[in-house]
Amino acid sequence: MTSQLILDKVSAIFSEQLPFHRHLGLKVVRYDTEGVEVAIDMADHLIGNVHQQILHGGVTATLLDVTGGLTAFAGVVAREVDPGIELLQQKLPKLGTIDLRVDYLRPGRGQRFIATGTIIRTGNKVAVCRMELHNEEGSHIAFGTGTYLVG
């Protein structure tokens, strides 16, 4: 099994099988060993401030956290010389957030929000990632740093 096939399976799990992600309308737009892109379209149930019509801070944090987790797992897959289905079965159930820091830079205004992630460091047990959230116009809404259990 190739690295990309494993990541495609993980993408499907995160997009289609997790009820909270489905409720939010979260979509994994790009997922490979070079990067992650997760998007969400603005909807009434995502509004955190009805007067300003801005994205709820918890949704912002969730987008960054999900993106960080996907990024961390992509780092695990990238480290493997010949990844197989065992990697998915053994490592994905252990994936979890250890720490998440979110810095809110601007109110979440927009129609579409796109989170991206990059690996800072990945090891056998822990990965550290940096995530950014932008709207469809490219305004930087928030960034985060996450530490994830990966093994």
Secondary structure, 3 states (H helix, E strand, C coil): CCHHHHHHHHHHHHHHHCHHHHHHCCEEEEEECCEEEEEEECCHHHEEECCCCEECHHHHHHHHHHHHHHHHHHHHHHHCCCCCHHHHHHHHHHCEEEEEEEEECCCCCCCEEEEEEEEEEECCCEEEEEEEEEECCCCEEEEEEEEEECC
